[in-house]
Amino acid sequence: MKYSIECEREEDGRWLAEVPEHTRCVLAYGDTAEEAMSKAQVLALRVLAERLDHGEARPVDISIAVATV
């Protein structure tokens, strides 16, 4: 399973990072692009861990790529 993190700057100066491949909405804001992407990565892994914990998914190899928009 491969996830990518897309990151862009909002008009108010905050950074928004998103994991578009996730079946659940994974969005995170940060003061910097790095902070937003880090938060998005943590959220994506937490969602995957929760799905595994509840038997909704099977263990898979994952990789995460970063794409700054």
N, C-alpha and C positions, 0 to 999 in steps of 0.2 A: 504494500500500500504506500502510495507516495502522496505527500501533502506539500502544497506550496503556500507561502505566506506572501500576500500582496500588501503593500504598504503605500499610503499616500498621505499627503499633508492636507488637512482641512483648512477652510478659509479662516477659522479662528486661531490657527497656528498649531493646533494639536495634531498628532499623528494617529492615523487609524490603520490597524493591521487586521487582515482577514484571512481565514483559511477557507477558500471557496469550495474545496472538495469535501469538506465535512458535511455529513447529513444533518447536523444540527448547526445552528448559527454560532460561529466562533469569530467574535469581533473583540478587539481590545484597543483602548486608547493609551497614549503615552505622551510625555513631554518631548521625547525624542523618538526617532524612527526605531532605534535599537530597543528602547523600552517597550514600545508598542509591539514590536515583533517578538520580543521575549515573552511578553504577557500572552500573546496569541499562541505561541508555541506551548506554553504551560497549559493554557486552556484546552488546546487540541489534545494534548496527552492526557489530561484529566478526564475529558469526555471519553476517550478511547479506553482508559482504565476503568471508568464506571461501566461502560458497555461490557467489557470483559468480566467485571465483577458480577454483573447481573446476568451473564450468560447470553447477552445479545450479540456477541461477536466472538470469533475464534482468534487466538493469537496469530499475528502476522508480522512479517518484517516490515518496518516502516523507514522512510527517509523523509527528511524535511528540507525543502529548497526555499530560498528567499528571493523574492522578486520585488524590487523597489520601483514604484510607478512614479 
